[in-house]
Amino acid sequence: MDWICIHTTTDVFLFEQLKMVLDAHNINFKERNTVSSMYNNFGSYELYINKEYREEVEKILKDVTG
């Protein structure tokens, strides 16, 4: 599978919300957390999906993020 990054954020609550939305739509995803576990003031949360679902996921996430 070819994975692409569909969203990057520093907001952990938005990140969790997006994961729940993708899960509710039965879309497989991978997550990557580069936030410092010691300081939590740098890094980001990233969501990756299979590139064949890109258009569908972009529409879904637009409804969530505005």
C-alpha positions as CSV (number, residue, x, y, z in Angstrom):
1,M,0.0,0.0,0.0
2,D,1.1,3.5,-0.7
3,W,0.5,5.6,2.5
4,I,0.2,9.4,2.3
5,C,0.0,12.0,5.1
6,I,-3.6,13.4,5.1
7,H,-3.4,15.6,8.2
8,T,-0.7,17.1,10.5
9,T,-1.6,18.9,13.7
10,T,-0.2,19.8,17.1
11,D,-3.7,19.7,18.7
12,V,-4.1,16.3,20.4
13,F,-7.8,16.7,20.8
14,L,-8.3,17.3,17.1
15,F,-6.0,14.4,16.3
16,E,-8.2,12.0,18.4
17,Q,-11.4,13.4,16.9
18,L,-10.0,12.8,13.3
19,K,-9.0,9.3,14.2
20,M,-12.6,8.6,15.5
21,V,-14.1,9.9,12.3
22,L,-11.9,7.8,10.1
23,D,-12.6,4.8,12.2
24,A,-16.4,5.4,12.0
25,H,-16.1,5.5,8.2
26,N,-14.1,2.2,8.3
27,I,-11.0,3.8,6.8
28,N,-7.7,2.2,7.7
29,F,-5.1,4.7,8.9
30,K,-1.7,4.9,10.5
31,E,-0.7,7.5,13.0
32,R,2.6,9.0,13.8
33,N,3.4,11.0,17.0
34,T,6.5,13.1,17.0
35,V,5.5,15.2,20.0
36,S,8.1,15.3,22.7
37,S,7.0,13.1,25.6
38,M,9.0,15.1,28.1
39,Y,8.0,18.7,27.1
40,N,4.9,18.4,24.8
41,N,5.8,21.7,23.2
42,F,7.3,20.6,19.9
43,G,6.5,17.9,17.3
44,S,3.2,16.9,15.7
45,Y,0.6,14.3,15.3
46,E,0.2,12.9,11.7
47,L,-2.4,10.7,10.1
48,Y,-1.6,8.5,7.1
49,I,-4.1,6.8,4.8
50,N,-3.9,4.7,1.6
51,K,-3.7,7.1,-1.3
52,E,-6.7,5.5,-3.1
53,Y,-9.0,6.9,-0.4
54,R,-7.6,10.5,-0.6
55,E,-10.6,12.2,-2.2
56,E,-13.1,10.5,0.1
57,V,-11.0,11.3,3.3
58,E,-10.4,14.9,2.2
59,K,-14.2,15.4,2.0
60,I,-14.8,13.7,5.4
61,L,-12.1,15.7,7.1
62,K,-13.2,19.0,5.6
63,D,-16.6,18.5,7.4
64,V,-14.8,18.1,10.7
65,T,-12.1,20.8,10.4
66,G,-14.1,23.3,8.5
